[in-house]
Amino acid sequence: GLLKAPAAQAAVSAQTLANLNTAFQGESNAAGRYAKFAEKAVAEGFPQVGRLFRAAAASESIHRDTHRKTILELGGTVATFQLDPVQPGTTAENLKAAVAGESHERDTMYPEFLALAKTDDSRPAIRTLTFALESEKAHARLYQEALDNLGKNAAADYYVCAVCGETLTVLPEKRCPVCRKGKDEFTRIN
């Protein structure tokens, strides 16, 4: 058979692996938190916000899984941890918390992690961190719009790319704007 090129793990720093574990844990918690927030939104009579939280939970699950796969691909170990307990507040409080969390990831966490991955020249880490960063930008915007319009949220569908987690309200014409995979990779979230 063909000889395999040596794994890219030699180039990656221990800090990038630690950052990927931090991101893995954050996305794991976000997926669970948003699923609970979705239930609360529906119970409070905000089905559209529930749909948004379900879409974001699906997206965060994709990030969780790609971060995990990348850690292993780079020769790292996935750290064990406990999921944070989730105590949903009101839907308005949950949206505010979601905006804050996504904004932190968009403005601080992912840009810092990405800068180091680029210094490491670790393509797998750059890829998974970029996918998450781009999705968090969309989530922060969608959550802020949902909060601004709470109680009069227009019905909309959400589409989540199975490859990168990008979350859109309109299916792309041909390709995902983030990972460039075909539009058939998108799932509509109900």
N, C-alpha and C positions, 0 to 999 in steps of 0.2 A: 504493500500500500504506500500511499504518499506519506512522506515524513511531515509531522506536524511542527509548525513553528513553535519555539518555546513560548510559554504563557507570558502574558504582559505583566505578571505580578512583580517582577524584579523592579519595575519602574515606579510602582505605586508606593507612596509613603505610608507609614503606620498611621499618620494623622488623617490622611484621606480615607483609610479604612475605618478609622474611628468616626470620622464625619459621616461616612455612609451608614454606619451603625446608628448614629444619632438620627439621621434622616429616616432610616428604616423604622426606628421606634416611634418617631414623630408621625410618620404616615400610618403606622399601625394604629396608634392612638386616634388620629384624625378620622380614620375610616370608621372605627367603633363609635366615636363621639358623634359624627355626623349622622350615622344610622339612628342613634337615639334621638338626636335633634329632629330628624325627619318624623319619627313617631310622635314627638311632642307637637310639632307643627300641625300635623294632620289632626291630632286630638283637639288642638285649639282652633281648628277650622281654617287652617292655611294650607290647603292641599298643594298649591303651587310651590310654596316654600318647602314643603315636604319633598316634593319632586326634586327641587334643587339640591337639598341636602342628600337625597339618595344618589343623585348624579355625582356629587362631589365625593361621597363615600365610595362609589365605584371607582372614581378616578384615583383617590388616595390608595385604594387597594391595589391598583395597577402600579402606582409608584412604590408601594411597599414591596410588591413582588419583584419589580425590576431592580430595586436597591438590593434586595436579598440575593438575587441571582448575580448581580455585579460583585457583591462582596465575595461570593463563592468563586466566581470566575477569576477574580484577582488573587485568589489564594488566601483570603481572609476567613475569619470565623464570625458567624452571626451570633452576637451576644444575646444571652437570655435576659429577659426582663419581664416585669409585671405590667400588664395594661393598666393605665390610670382608671380609677373608678369614675363613672360618668353620672353626674347629677344635673340633668337639664334644668335650665331656668325657663323663663317665658321664651316664646319664639323670638321676640325682640332682643332679649338678652343673649340668646343663643346666636342670633345673627351678628350682634355686636362682637361677641367673643370670636366668632368665625372670621369676621373682617380683621380683627386684631391679629389672630393667629396666622392667617394667610398673608397679611401685610408684612409681618415679621419675617416669614419665610421668603417672601418676594424681595424685600428690601435689604435684609441682613443675612439670614442663615444661608440660603442657597447661593447668593452671590459670593459669600466668603468661601463656602465649600467648593464652588466652581473655580474660583481663582486658584486655589491650591491644587485642584485636580488638573488644571491647565499647566501649572508649574511642574507637576509630576508628569505631564504629557500622557495621562492615563485616559485613553479614548473611551473605554467602557464607563469610567466614572464620569467623565465629561458628558457622555450621552445621557445617562440616567438622571444626573443632576439637572441638566438642561431641560429634559422632559418635565421634571417636577416643577422647576422654576417657571416655565412657560404656562403650565396649568394653574399654578398658584396665582399668577397674574389674572387669569380669567376668573378664578374662584373669588378673589378679593372684589373684583368688579361686579360679578353677579350677586354676591352677598350684599354689597353696598346698595345695589339697585333694588334688591328684594327688601332690604330694610327701609330704604327711602319710600317704597311703595307699599309697605306692609298694610294688608287689609284691602288693597286694591291692586294686587299683583295680577298682571295680565297672564292668561293661560299661555304657556309656551312649552315646547318640547326641549329636552336636553339630549345631546348626543355626546357620547364619551368614546374616544379612540382607545381601542384595546391594546395598542402598542405603546402609546406615550401618555395616555390619560387626559389629553386635551379635551376640554369641555366646551361645547358650542351650542348655540340655540338654533343654528341653521346648519344643515348638513353641507359640507363643502362640495363644490362642483365635481372635483376629481380627486384631490389629495388632501391629506391632513396638513394644515399649515405649519405644524411643528415637526412631525417626523417624516412627512412626505409619503407615507404609505397611502394606499388607495382608500377611497371613501367607504369601501365595503368593510373596513376595520371598525367602523363606528357602530355603536349600539344605542338605540333610542331607549331612554330611561323613563319609565312610567311612574 
